[in-house]
Amino acid sequence: MPKGLTTFAKLRMIIARMIAVFVANGLAIIGAGSIIGIDTLSSVLLAGSLGVAKVTEALARGFLDDGKLTIEEINEAFGRMDKKA
């Protein structure tokens, strides 16, 4: 991955990866919600939103350090979610 990404390119990459986190977490919970009586849409929205919130928190913590987000910090934030698969 190129080191010198512009802020706009980083933002586009983060948004695309957030969508992937939402989908991955949402799809993983479809069956579990029905077992305990929660409708499918609510289960997907809850699981997807929680995944996005965790990544957003990790990105915010990386930004707090020095006011910048490096590619390494972005990859680390999203890498935490990938390890659950």
PyMOL Python script that loads the backbone (N, CA, C, O; Angstrom):
from pymol import cmd

cmd.read_pdbstr("""\
ATOM      1  N   MET A   1       0.845  -1.171   0.000  1.00  0.00           N
ATOM      2  CA  MET A   1       0.000   0.000   0.000  1.00  0.00           C
ATOM      3  C   MET A   1       0.892   1.237   0.000  1.00  0.00           C
ATOM      4  O   MET A   1       1.852   1.297   0.768  1.00  0.00           O
ATOM      5  N   PRO A   2       0.600   2.219  -0.838  1.00  0.00           N
ATOM      6  CA  PRO A   2       1.452   3.399  -0.925  1.00  0.00           C
ATOM      7  C   PRO A   2       1.480   4.191   0.376  1.00  0.00           C
ATOM      8  O   PRO A   2       0.461   4.330   1.053  1.00  0.00           O
ATOM      9  N   LYS A   3       2.640   4.701   0.711  1.00  0.00           N
ATOM     10  CA  LYS A   3       2.807   5.443   1.962  1.00  0.00           C
ATOM     11  C   LYS A   3       2.221   6.852   1.877  1.00  0.00           C
ATOM     12  O   LYS A   3       1.717   7.365   2.876  1.00  0.00           O
ATOM     13  N   GLY A   4       2.277   7.486   0.702  1.00  0.00           N
ATOM     14  CA  GLY A   4       1.898   8.877   0.576  1.00  0.00           C
ATOM     15  C   GLY A   4       0.475   9.094   0.114  1.00  0.00           C
ATOM     16  O   GLY A   4       0.252   9.864  -0.820  1.00  0.00           O
ATOM     17  N   LEU A   5      -0.496   8.445   0.732  1.00  0.00           N
ATOM     18  CA  LEU A   5      -1.887   8.650   0.356  1.00  0.00           C
ATOM     19  C   LEU A   5      -2.360  10.019   0.819  1.00  0.00           C
ATOM     20  O   LEU A   5      -1.993  10.487   1.897  1.00  0.00           O
ATOM     21  N   THR A   6      -3.177  10.651  -0.006  1.00  0.00           N
ATOM     22  CA  THR A   6      -3.756  11.932   0.383  1.00  0.00           C
ATOM     23  C   THR A   6      -4.821  11.695   1.450  1.00  0.00           C
ATOM     24  O   THR A   6      -5.261  10.567   1.670  1.00  0.00           O
ATOM     25  N   THR A   7      -5.218  12.764   2.095  1.00  0.00           N
ATOM     26  CA  THR A   7      -6.262  12.665   3.115  1.00  0.00           C
ATOM     27  C   THR A   7      -7.550  12.135   2.502  1.00  0.00           C
ATOM     28  O   THR A   7      -8.236  11.315   3.113  1.00  0.00           O
ATOM     29  N   PHE A   8      -7.887  12.600   1.290  1.00  0.00           N
ATOM     30  CA  PHE A   8      -9.097  12.138   0.621  1.00  0.00           C
ATOM     31  C   PHE A   8      -9.013  10.647   0.309  1.00  0.00           C
ATOM     32  O   PHE A   8      -9.997   9.926   0.472  1.00  0.00           O
ATOM     33  N   ALA A   9      -7.857  10.181  -0.136  1.00  0.00           N
ATOM     34  CA  ALA A   9      -7.681   8.756  -0.445  1.00  0.00           C
ATOM     35  C   ALA A   9      -7.798   7.918   0.822  1.00  0.00           C
ATOM     36  O   ALA A   9      -8.390   6.839   0.799  1.00  0.00           O
ATOM     37  N   LYS A  10      -7.240   8.404   1.926  1.00  0.00           N
ATOM     38  CA  LYS A  10      -7.366   7.694   3.202  1.00  0.00           C
ATOM     39  C   LYS A  10      -8.828   7.629   3.627  1.00  0.00           C
ATOM     40  O   LYS A  10      -9.301   6.588   4.082  1.00  0.00           O
ATOM     41  N   LEU A  11      -9.540   8.740   3.480  1.00  0.00           N
ATOM     42  CA  LEU A  11     -10.949   8.785   3.860  1.00  0.00           C
ATOM     43  C   LEU A  11     -11.772   7.807   3.028  1.00  0.00           C
ATOM     44  O   LEU A  11     -12.618   7.094   3.569  1.00  0.00           O
ATOM     45  N   ARG A  12     -11.533   7.768   1.721  1.00  0.00           N
ATOM     46  CA  ARG A  12     -12.248   6.817   0.858  1.00  0.00           C
ATOM     47  C   ARG A  12     -11.961   5.384   1.272  1.00  0.00           C
ATOM     48  O   ARG A  12     -12.868   4.552   1.313  1.00  0.00           O
ATOM     49  N   MET A  13     -10.697   5.094   1.578  1.00  0.00           N
ATOM     50  CA  MET A  13     -10.319   3.750   1.990  1.00  0.00           C
ATOM     51  C   MET A  13     -10.993   3.384   3.318  1.00  0.00           C
ATOM     52  O   MET A  13     -11.485   2.266   3.475  1.00  0.00           O
ATOM     53  N   ILE A  14     -11.015   4.309   4.259  1.00  0.00           N
ATOM     54  CA  ILE A  14     -11.635   4.060   5.560  1.00  0.00           C
ATOM     55  C   ILE A  14     -13.127   3.799   5.397  1.00  0.00           C
ATOM     56  O   ILE A  14     -13.659   2.871   6.006  1.00  0.00           O
ATOM     57  N   ILE A  15     -13.807   4.601   4.585  1.00  0.00           N
ATOM     58  CA  ILE A  15     -15.245   4.412   4.377  1.00  0.00           C
ATOM     59  C   ILE A  15     -15.539   3.058   3.749  1.00  0.00           C
ATOM     60  O   ILE A  15     -16.455   2.355   4.177  1.00  0.00           O
ATOM     61  N   ALA A  16     -14.763   2.692   2.736  1.00  0.00           N
ATOM     62  CA  ALA A  16     -14.970   1.395   2.084  1.00  0.00           C
ATOM     63  C   ALA A  16     -14.736   0.250   3.065  1.00  0.00           C
ATOM     64  O   ALA A  16     -15.474  -0.735   3.061  1.00  0.00           O
ATOM     65  N   ARG A  17     -13.723   0.377   3.895  1.00  0.00           N
ATOM     66  CA  ARG A  17     -13.429  -0.679   4.856  1.00  0.00           C
ATOM     67  C   ARG A  17     -14.462  -0.710   5.984  1.00  0.00           C
ATOM     68  O   ARG A  17     -14.746  -1.780   6.523  1.00  0.00           O
ATOM     69  N   MET A  18     -15.028   0.441   6.349  1.00  0.00           N
ATOM     70  CA  MET A  18     -16.096   0.484   7.348  1.00  0.00           C
ATOM     71  C   MET A  18     -17.326  -0.257   6.833  1.00  0.00           C
ATOM     72  O   MET A  18     -17.978  -0.979   7.587  1.00  0.00           O
ATOM     73  N   ILE A  19     -17.639  -0.086   5.573  1.00  0.00           N
ATOM     74  CA  ILE A  19     -18.760  -0.811   4.978  1.00  0.00           C
ATOM     75  C   ILE A  19     -18.502  -2.311   5.057  1.00  0.00           C
ATOM     76  O   ILE A  19     -19.402  -3.088   5.375  1.00  0.00           O
ATOM     77  N   ALA A  20     -17.279  -2.708   4.769  1.00  0.00           N
ATOM     78  CA  ALA A  20     -16.928  -4.130   4.843  1.00  0.00           C
ATOM     79  C   ALA A  20     -17.056  -4.656   6.273  1.00  0.00           C
ATOM     80  O   ALA A  20     -17.529  -5.775   6.477  1.00  0.00           O
ATOM     81  N   VAL A  21     -16.642  -3.864   7.261  1.00  0.00           N
ATOM     82  CA  VAL A  21     -16.777  -4.264   8.666  1.00  0.00           C
ATOM     83  C   VAL A  21     -18.255  -4.431   9.022  1.00  0.00           C
ATOM     84  O   VAL A  21     -18.639  -5.404   9.671  1.00  0.00           O
ATOM     85  N   PHE A  22     -19.078  -3.473   8.592  1.00  0.00           N
ATOM     86  CA  PHE A  22     -20.506  -3.539   8.878  1.00  0.00           C
ATOM     87  C   PHE A  22     -21.116  -4.803   8.294  1.00  0.00           C
ATOM     88  O   PHE A  22     -21.858  -5.511   8.974  1.00  0.00           O
ATOM     89  N   VAL A  23     -20.803  -5.086   7.032  1.00  0.00           N
ATOM     90  CA  VAL A  23     -21.359  -6.265   6.369  1.00  0.00           C
ATOM     91  C   VAL A  23     -20.864  -7.546   7.035  1.00  0.00           C
ATOM     92  O   VAL A  23     -21.655  -8.450   7.305  1.00  0.00           O
ATOM     93  N   ALA A  24     -19.567  -7.628   7.299  1.00  0.00           N
ATOM     94  CA  ALA A  24     -19.003  -8.841   7.891  1.00  0.00           C
ATOM     95  C   ALA A  24     -19.612  -9.122   9.262  1.00  0.00           C
ATOM     96  O   ALA A  24     -19.973 -10.261   9.558  1.00  0.00           O
ATOM     97  N   ASN A  25     -19.726  -8.097  10.093  1.00  0.00           N
ATOM     98  CA  ASN A  25     -20.308  -8.288  11.424  1.00  0.00           C
ATOM     99  C   ASN A  25     -21.800  -8.549  11.346  1.00  0.00           C
ATOM    100  O   ASN A  25     -22.324  -9.384  12.083  1.00  0.00           O
ATOM    101  N   GLY A  26     -22.482  -7.853  10.471  1.00  0.00           N
ATOM    102  CA  GLY A  26     -23.919  -8.037  10.336  1.00  0.00           C
ATOM    103  C   GLY A  26     -24.292  -9.415   9.855  1.00  0.00           C
ATOM    104  O   GLY A  26     -25.214 -10.032  10.389  1.00  0.00           O
ATOM    105  N   LEU A  27     -23.587  -9.911   8.849  1.00  0.00           N
ATOM    106  CA  LEU A  27     -23.900 -11.234   8.311  1.00  0.00           C
ATOM    107  C   LEU A  27     -23.555 -12.342   9.287  1.00  0.00           C
ATOM    108  O   LEU A  27     -24.186 -13.398   9.283  1.00  0.00           O
ATOM    109  N   ALA A  28     -22.564 -12.108  10.117  1.00  0.00           N
ATOM    110  CA  ALA A  28     -22.149 -13.141  11.067  1.00  0.00           C
ATOM    111  C   ALA A  28     -23.192 -13.387  12.145  1.00  0.00           C
ATOM    112  O   ALA A  28     -23.170 -14.441  12.781  1.00  0.00           O
ATOM    113  N   ILE A  29     -24.090 -12.462  12.369  1.00  0.00           N
ATOM    114  CA  ILE A  29     -25.025 -12.561  13.498  1.00  0.00           C
ATOM    115  C   ILE A  29     -26.443 -12.941  13.077  1.00  0.00           C
ATOM    116  O   ILE A  29     -27.307 -13.100  13.939  1.00  0.00           O
ATOM    117  N   ILE A  30     -26.702 -13.087  11.809  1.00  0.00           N
ATOM    118  CA  ILE A  30     -28.069 -13.331  11.325  1.00  0.00           C
ATOM    119  C   ILE A  30     -28.736 -14.504  12.042  1.00  0.00           C
ATOM    120  O   ILE A  30     -29.859 -14.363  12.526  1.00  0.00           O
ATOM    121  N   GLY A  31     -28.089 -15.625  12.117  1.00  0.00           N
ATOM    122  CA  GLY A  31     -28.688 -16.803  12.753  1.00  0.00           C
ATOM    123  C   GLY A  31     -28.849 -16.651  14.246  1.00  0.00           C
ATOM    124  O   GLY A  31     -29.849 -17.106  14.801  1.00  0.00           O
ATOM    125  N   ALA A  32     -27.904 -16.031  14.912  1.00  0.00           N
ATOM    126  CA  ALA A  32     -27.954 -15.901  16.364  1.00  0.00           C
ATOM    127  C   ALA A  32     -29.133 -15.056  16.817  1.00  0.00           C
ATOM    128  O   ALA A  32     -29.757 -15.358  17.834  1.00  0.00           O
ATOM    129  N   GLY A  33     -29.443 -14.009  16.078  1.00  0.00           N
ATOM    130  CA  GLY A  33     -30.565 -13.155  16.460  1.00  0.00           C
ATOM    131  C   GLY A  33     -31.890 -13.891  16.414  1.00  0.00           C
ATOM    132  O   GLY A  33     -32.747 -13.697  17.276  1.00  0.00           O
ATOM    133  N   SER A  34     -32.054 -14.730  15.413  1.00  0.00           N
ATOM    134  CA  SER A  34     -33.322 -15.460  15.304  1.00  0.00           C
ATOM    135  C   SER A  34     -33.473 -16.501  16.403  1.00  0.00           C
ATOM    136  O   SER A  34     -34.591 -16.809  16.816  1.00  0.00           O
ATOM    137  N   ILE A  35     -32.375 -17.038  16.872  1.00  0.00           N
ATOM    138  CA  ILE A  35     -32.429 -18.041  17.942  1.00  0.00           C
ATOM    139  C   ILE A  35     -32.965 -17.429  19.242  1.00  0.00           C
ATOM    140  O   ILE A  35     -33.712 -18.081  19.972  1.00  0.00           O
ATOM    141  N   ILE A  36     -32.587 -16.184  19.529  1.00  0.00           N
ATOM    142  CA  ILE A  36     -33.019 -15.574  20.790  1.00  0.00           C
ATOM    143  C   ILE A  36     -34.228 -14.657  20.618  1.00  0.00           C
ATOM    144  O   ILE A  36     -34.628 -13.972  21.559  1.00  0.00           O
ATOM    145  N   GLY A  37     -34.812 -14.644  19.413  1.00  0.00           N
ATOM    146  CA  GLY A  37     -36.062 -13.925  19.218  1.00  0.00           C
ATOM    147  C   GLY A  37     -35.947 -12.484  18.763  1.00  0.00           C
ATOM    148  O   GLY A  37     -36.924 -11.741  18.852  1.00  0.00           O
ATOM    149  N   ILE A  38     -34.797 -12.066  18.282  1.00  0.00           N
ATOM    150  CA  ILE A  38     -34.631 -10.715  17.756  1.00  0.00           C
ATOM    151  C   ILE A  38     -34.787 -10.794  16.243  1.00  0.00           C
ATOM    152  O   ILE A  38     -34.246 -11.693  15.600  1.00  0.00           O
ATOM    153  N   ASP A  39     -35.540  -9.837  15.674  1.00  0.00           N
ATOM    154  CA  ASP A  39     -35.731  -9.902  14.227  1.00  0.00           C
ATOM    155  C   ASP A  39     -34.397  -9.693  13.493  1.00  0.00           C
ATOM    156  O   ASP A  39     -33.475  -9.066  14.014  1.00  0.00           O
ATOM    157  N   THR A  40     -34.324 -10.223  12.293  1.00  0.00           N
ATOM    158  CA  THR A  40     -33.077 -10.262  11.527  1.00  0.00           C
ATOM    159  C   THR A  40     -32.505  -8.879  11.278  1.00  0.00           C
ATOM    160  O   THR A  40     -31.308  -8.665  11.469  1.00  0.00           O
ATOM    161  N   LEU A  41     -33.330  -7.940  10.857  1.00  0.00           N
ATOM    162  CA  LEU A  41     -32.836  -6.600  10.545  1.00  0.00           C
ATOM    163  C   LEU A  41     -32.228  -5.933  11.776  1.00  0.00           C
ATOM    164  O   LEU A  41     -31.169  -5.313  11.681  1.00  0.00           O
ATOM    165  N   SER A  42     -32.873  -6.053  12.911  1.00  0.00           N
ATOM    166  CA  SER A  42     -32.331  -5.467  14.146  1.00  0.00           C
ATOM    167  C   SER A  42     -31.005  -6.107  14.520  1.00  0.00           C
ATOM    168  O   SER A  42     -30.082  -5.416  14.951  1.00  0.00           O
ATOM    169  N   SER A  43     -30.903  -7.417  14.359  1.00  0.00           N
ATOM    170  CA  SER A  43     -29.654  -8.124  14.672  1.00  0.00           C
ATOM    171  C   SER A  43     -28.515  -7.634  13.787  1.00  0.00           C
ATOM    172  O   SER A  43     -27.419  -7.351  14.271  1.00  0.00           O
ATOM    173  N   VAL A  44     -28.781  -7.536  12.491  1.00  0.00           N
ATOM    174  CA  VAL A  44     -27.754  -7.097  11.537  1.00  0.00           C
ATOM    175  C   VAL A  44     -27.329  -5.665  11.836  1.00  0.00           C
ATOM    176  O   VAL A  44     -26.135  -5.368  11.861  1.00  0.00           O
ATOM    177  N   LEU A  45     -28.289  -4.780  12.062  1.00  0.00           N
ATOM    178  CA  LEU A  45     -27.959  -3.379  12.344  1.00  0.00           C
ATOM    179  C   LEU A  45     -27.155  -3.231  13.631  1.00  0.00           C
ATOM    180  O   LEU A  45     -26.205  -2.451  13.687  1.00  0.00           O
ATOM    181  N   LEU A  46     -27.532  -3.971  14.655  1.00  0.00           N
ATOM    182  CA  LEU A  46     -26.814  -3.893  15.920  1.00  0.00           C
ATOM    183  C   LEU A  46     -25.381  -4.408  15.776  1.00  0.00           C
ATOM    184  O   LEU A  46     -24.436  -3.736  16.189  1.00  0.00           O
ATOM    185  N   ALA A  47     -25.222  -5.577  15.203  1.00  0.00           N
ATOM    186  CA  ALA A  47     -23.886  -6.169  15.061  1.00  0.00           C
ATOM    187  C   ALA A  47     -23.001  -5.319  14.146  1.00  0.00           C
ATOM    188  O   ALA A  47     -21.832  -5.082  14.448  1.00  0.00           O
ATOM    189  N   GLY A  48     -23.562  -4.871  13.042  1.00  0.00           N
ATOM    190  CA  GLY A  48     -22.784  -4.036  12.128  1.00  0.00           C
ATOM    191  C   GLY A  48     -22.364  -2.729  12.758  1.00  0.00           C
ATOM    192  O   GLY A  48     -21.226  -2.289  12.598  1.00  0.00           O
ATOM    193  N   SER A  49     -23.285  -2.107  13.476  1.00  0.00           N
ATOM    194  CA  SER A  49     -22.985  -0.829  14.131  1.00  0.00           C
ATOM    195  C   SER A  49     -21.926  -0.987  15.220  1.00  0.00           C
ATOM    196  O   SER A  49     -21.055  -0.129  15.366  1.00  0.00           O
ATOM    197  N   LEU A  50     -21.994  -2.061  15.972  1.00  0.00           N
ATOM    198  CA  LEU A  50     -20.983  -2.291  17.007  1.00  0.00           C
ATOM    199  C   LEU A  50     -19.593  -2.482  16.408  1.00  0.00           C
ATOM    200  O   LEU A  50     -18.608  -1.984  16.952  1.00  0.00           O
ATOM    201  N   GLY A  51     -19.511  -3.199  15.294  1.00  0.00           N
ATOM    202  CA  GLY A  51     -18.224  -3.372  14.630  1.00  0.00           C
ATOM    203  C   GLY A  51     -17.652  -2.053  14.143  1.00  0.00           C
ATOM    204  O   GLY A  51     -16.464  -1.779  14.318  1.00  0.00           O
ATOM    205  N   VAL A  52     -18.496  -1.242  13.536  1.00  0.00           N
ATOM    206  CA  VAL A  52     -18.058   0.072  13.050  1.00  0.00           C
ATOM    207  C   VAL A  52     -17.638   0.954  14.226  1.00  0.00           C
ATOM    208  O   VAL A  52     -16.656   1.689  14.124  1.00  0.00           O
ATOM    209  N   ALA A  53     -18.367   0.889  15.333  1.00  0.00           N
ATOM    210  CA  ALA A  53     -18.024   1.696  16.506  1.00  0.00           C
ATOM    211  C   ALA A  53     -16.651   1.312  17.062  1.00  0.00           C
ATOM    212  O   ALA A  53     -15.876   2.184  17.456  1.00  0.00           O
ATOM    213  N   LYS A  54     -16.350   0.024  17.094  1.00  0.00           N
ATOM    214  CA  LYS A  54     -15.043  -0.427  17.598  1.00  0.00           C
ATOM    215  C   LYS A  54     -13.910   0.090  16.722  1.00  0.00           C
ATOM    216  O   LYS A  54     -12.886   0.546  17.231  1.00  0.00           O
ATOM    217  N   VAL A  55     -14.091   0.021  15.410  1.00  0.00           N
ATOM    218  CA  VAL A  55     -13.052   0.503  14.499  1.00  0.00           C
ATOM    219  C   VAL A  55     -12.925   2.019  14.613  1.00  0.00           C
ATOM    220  O   VAL A  55     -11.814   2.550  14.606  1.00  0.00           O
ATOM    221  N   THR A  56     -14.054   2.718  14.716  1.00  0.00           N
ATOM    222  CA  THR A  56     -14.018   4.167  14.846  1.00  0.00           C
ATOM    223  C   THR A  56     -13.273   4.582  16.111  1.00  0.00           C
ATOM    224  O   THR A  56     -12.504   5.544  16.099  1.00  0.00           O
ATOM    225  N   GLU A  57     -13.502   3.856  17.196  1.00  0.00           N
ATOM    226  CA  GLU A  57     -12.783   4.147  18.440  1.00  0.00           C
ATOM    227  C   GLU A  57     -11.281   3.950  18.265  1.00  0.00           C
ATOM    228  O   GLU A  57     -10.489   4.779  18.713  1.00  0.00           O
ATOM    229  N   ALA A  58     -10.888   2.864  17.619  1.00  0.00           N
ATOM    230  CA  ALA A  58      -9.462   2.611  17.400  1.00  0.00           C
ATOM    231  C   ALA A  58      -8.840   3.698  16.518  1.00  0.00           C
ATOM    232  O   ALA A  58      -7.714   4.128  16.769  1.00  0.00           O
ATOM    233  N   LEU A  59      -9.561   4.142  15.493  1.00  0.00           N
ATOM    234  CA  LEU A  59      -9.057   5.216  14.632  1.00  0.00           C
ATOM    235  C   LEU A  59      -8.937   6.524  15.411  1.00  0.00           C
ATOM    236  O   LEU A  59      -7.965   7.261  15.246  1.00  0.00           O
ATOM    237  N   ALA A  60      -9.924   6.809  16.257  1.00  0.00           N
ATOM    238  CA  ALA A  60      -9.879   8.034  17.059  1.00  0.00           C
ATOM    239  C   ALA A  60      -8.693   8.013  18.021  1.00  0.00           C
ATOM    240  O   ALA A  60      -8.021   9.026  18.209  1.00  0.00           O
ATOM    241  N   ARG A  61      -8.443   6.861  18.625  1.00  0.00           N
ATOM    242  CA  ARG A  61      -7.292   6.755  19.537  1.00  0.00           C
ATOM    243  C   ARG A  61      -5.977   6.938  18.794  1.00  0.00           C
ATOM    244  O   ARG A  61      -5.046   7.552  19.317  1.00  0.00           O
ATOM    245  N   GLY A  62      -5.895   6.407  17.575  1.00  0.00           N
ATOM    246  CA  GLY A  62      -4.692   6.617  16.761  1.00  0.00           C
ATOM    247  C   GLY A  62      -4.513   8.077  16.390  1.00  0.00           C
ATOM    248  O   GLY A  62      -3.386   8.572  16.343  1.00  0.00           O
ATOM    249  N   PHE A  63      -5.597   8.762  16.130  1.00  0.00           N
ATOM    250  CA  PHE A  63      -5.543  10.178  15.775  1.00  0.00           C
ATOM    251  C   PHE A  63      -5.162  11.036  16.977  1.00  0.00           C
ATOM    252  O   PHE A  63      -4.481  12.051  16.826  1.00  0.00           O
ATOM    253  N   LEU A  64      -5.598  10.634  18.172  1.00  0.00           N
ATOM    254  CA  LEU A  64      -5.292  11.405  19.383  1.00  0.00           C
ATOM    255  C   LEU A  64      -3.795  11.469  19.672  1.00  0.00           C
ATOM    256  O   LEU A  64      -3.316  12.453  20.234  1.00  0.00           O
ATOM    257  N   ASP A  65      -3.061  10.439  19.296  1.00  0.00           N
ATOM    258  CA  ASP A  65      -1.628  10.395  19.593  1.00  0.00           C
ATOM    259  C   ASP A  65      -0.885  11.598  19.033  1.00  0.00           C
ATOM    260  O   ASP A  65      -0.142  12.266  19.752  1.00  0.00           O
ATOM    261  N   ASP A  66      -1.090  11.876  17.734  1.00  0.00           N
ATOM    262  CA  ASP A  66      -0.311  12.932  17.093  1.00  0.00           C
ATOM    263  C   ASP A  66      -1.102  13.786  16.100  1.00  0.00           C
ATOM    264  O   ASP A  66      -0.523  14.613  15.395  1.00  0.00           O
ATOM    265  N   GLY A  67      -2.402  13.592  16.043  1.00  0.00           N
ATOM    266  CA  GLY A  67      -3.218  14.382  15.132  1.00  0.00           C
ATOM    267  C   GLY A  67      -3.143  13.915  13.694  1.00  0.00           C
ATOM    268  O   GLY A  67      -3.584  14.618  12.785  1.00  0.00           O
ATOM    269  N   LYS A  68      -2.589  12.734  13.482  1.00  0.00           N
ATOM    270  CA  LYS A  68      -2.483  12.169  12.139  1.00  0.00           C
ATOM    271  C   LYS A  68      -2.864  10.697  12.197  1.00  0.00           C
ATOM    272  O   LYS A  68      -2.713  10.041  13.227  1.00  0.00           O
ATOM    273  N   LEU A  69      -3.357  10.194  11.079  1.00  0.00           N
ATOM    274  CA  LEU A  69      -3.601   8.758  10.946  1.00  0.00           C
ATOM    275  C   LEU A  69      -2.686   8.226   9.863  1.00  0.00           C
ATOM    276  O   LEU A  69      -2.800   8.600   8.695  1.00  0.00           O
ATOM    277  N   THR A  70      -1.790   7.360  10.256  1.00  0.00           N
ATOM    278  CA  THR A  70      -0.914   6.731   9.271  1.00  0.00           C
ATOM    279  C   THR A  70      -1.601   5.485   8.722  1.00  0.00           C
ATOM    280  O   THR A  70      -2.567   4.982   9.296  1.00  0.00           O
ATOM    281  N   ILE A  71      -1.084   5.007   7.609  1.00  0.00           N
ATOM    282  CA  ILE A  71      -1.602   3.779   7.024  1.00  0.00           C
ATOM    283  C   ILE A  71      -1.471   2.634   8.021  1.00  0.00           C
ATOM    284  O   ILE A  71      -2.356   1.782   8.105  1.00  0.00           O
ATOM    285  N   GLU A  72      -0.392   2.606   8.765  1.00  0.00           N
ATOM    286  CA  GLU A  72      -0.179   1.554   9.752  1.00  0.00           C
ATOM    287  C   GLU A  72      -1.249   1.593  10.838  1.00  0.00           C
ATOM    288  O   GLU A  72      -1.757   0.549  11.248  1.00  0.00           O
ATOM    289  N   GLU A  73      -1.594   2.800  11.308  1.00  0.00           N
ATOM    290  CA  GLU A  73      -2.632   2.928  12.332  1.00  0.00           C
ATOM    291  C   GLU A  73      -4.000   2.507  11.791  1.00  0.00           C
ATOM    292  O   GLU A  73      -4.786   1.866  12.489  1.00  0.00           O
ATOM    293  N   ILE A  74      -4.268   2.874  10.548  1.00  0.00           N
ATOM    294  CA  ILE A  74      -5.533   2.489   9.924  1.00  0.00           C
ATOM    295  C   ILE A  74      -5.604   0.974   9.780  1.00  0.00           C
ATOM    296  O   ILE A  74      -6.615   0.360  10.122  1.00  0.00           O
ATOM    297  N   ASN A  75      -4.533   0.375   9.273  1.00  0.00           N
ATOM    298  CA  ASN A  75      -4.509  -1.084   9.108  1.00  0.00           C
ATOM    299  C   ASN A  75      -4.623  -1.808  10.444  1.00  0.00           C
ATOM    300  O   ASN A  75      -5.269  -2.852  10.536  1.00  0.00           O
ATOM    301  N   GLU A  76      -3.997  -1.258  11.475  1.00  0.00           N
ATOM    302  CA  GLU A  76      -4.077  -1.876  12.805  1.00  0.00           C
ATOM    303  C   GLU A  76      -5.507  -1.832  13.337  1.00  0.00           C
ATOM    304  O   GLU A  76      -5.987  -2.809  13.912  1.00  0.00           O
ATOM    305  N   ALA A  77      -6.189  -0.700  13.147  1.00  0.00           N
ATOM    306  CA  ALA A  77      -7.570  -0.570  13.632  1.00  0.00           C
ATOM    307  C   ALA A  77      -8.485  -1.580  12.945  1.00  0.00           C
ATOM    308  O   ALA A  77      -9.317  -2.209  13.598  1.00  0.00           O
ATOM    309  N   PHE A  78      -8.337  -1.735  11.640  1.00  0.00           N
ATOM    310  CA  PHE A  78      -9.172  -2.680  10.924  1.00  0.00           C
ATOM    311  C   PHE A  78      -8.691  -4.114  11.134  1.00  0.00           C
ATOM    312  O   PHE A  78      -9.495  -5.043  11.057  1.00  0.00           O
ATOM    313  N   GLY A  79      -7.429  -4.310  11.391  1.00  0.00           N
ATOM    314  CA  GLY A  79      -6.890  -5.639  11.634  1.00  0.00           C
ATOM    315  C   GLY A  79      -7.437  -6.275  12.884  1.00  0.00           C
ATOM    316  O   GLY A  79      -7.538  -7.499  12.969  1.00  0.00           O
ATOM    317  N   ARG A  80      -7.792  -5.458  13.858  1.00  0.00           N
ATOM    318  CA  ARG A  80      -8.390  -5.986  15.092  1.00  0.00           C
ATOM    319  C   ARG A  80      -9.721  -6.673  14.802  1.00  0.00           C
ATOM    320  O   ARG A  80     -10.051  -7.677  15.435  1.00  0.00           O
ATOM    321  N   MET A  81     -10.472  -6.151  13.870  1.00  0.00           N
ATOM    322  CA  MET A  81     -11.763  -6.730  13.525  1.00  0.00           C
ATOM    323  C   MET A  81     -11.580  -8.013  12.722  1.00  0.00           C
ATOM    324  O   MET A  81     -12.365  -8.950  12.867  1.00  0.00           O
ATOM    325  N   ASP A  82     -10.573  -8.063  11.893  1.00  0.00           N
ATOM    326  CA  ASP A  82     -10.346  -9.209  11.028  1.00  0.00           C
ATOM    327  C   ASP A  82      -9.965 -10.459  11.809  1.00  0.00           C
ATOM    328  O   ASP A  82     -10.230 -11.575  11.361  1.00  0.00           O
ATOM    329  N   LYS A  83      -9.354 -10.287  12.957  1.00  0.00           N
ATOM    330  CA  LYS A  83      -8.899 -11.420  13.750  1.00  0.00           C
ATOM    331  C   LYS A  83     -10.037 -12.234  14.340  1.00  0.00           C
ATOM    332  O   LYS A  83      -9.828 -13.363  14.786  1.00  0.00           O
ATOM    333  N   LYS A  84     -11.254 -11.665  14.347  1.00  0.00           N
ATOM    334  CA  LYS A  84     -12.403 -12.387  14.897  1.00  0.00           C
ATOM    335  C   LYS A  84     -12.935 -13.439  13.941  1.00  0.00           C
ATOM    336  O   LYS A  84     -13.683 -14.325  14.353  1.00  0.00           O
ATOM    337  N   ALA A  85     -12.565 -13.355  12.681  1.00  0.00           N
ATOM    338  CA  ALA A  85     -13.114 -14.272  11.672  1.00  0.00           C
ATOM    339  C   ALA A  85     -12.704 -15.692  11.924  1.00  0.00           C
ATOM    340  O   ALA A  85     -13.081 -16.587  11.167  1.00  0.00           O
TER     341      ALA A  85
END
""", "prot")
cmd.dss("prot")
cmd.show_as("cartoon", "prot")
cmd.util.cbc("prot")
cmd.orient("prot")
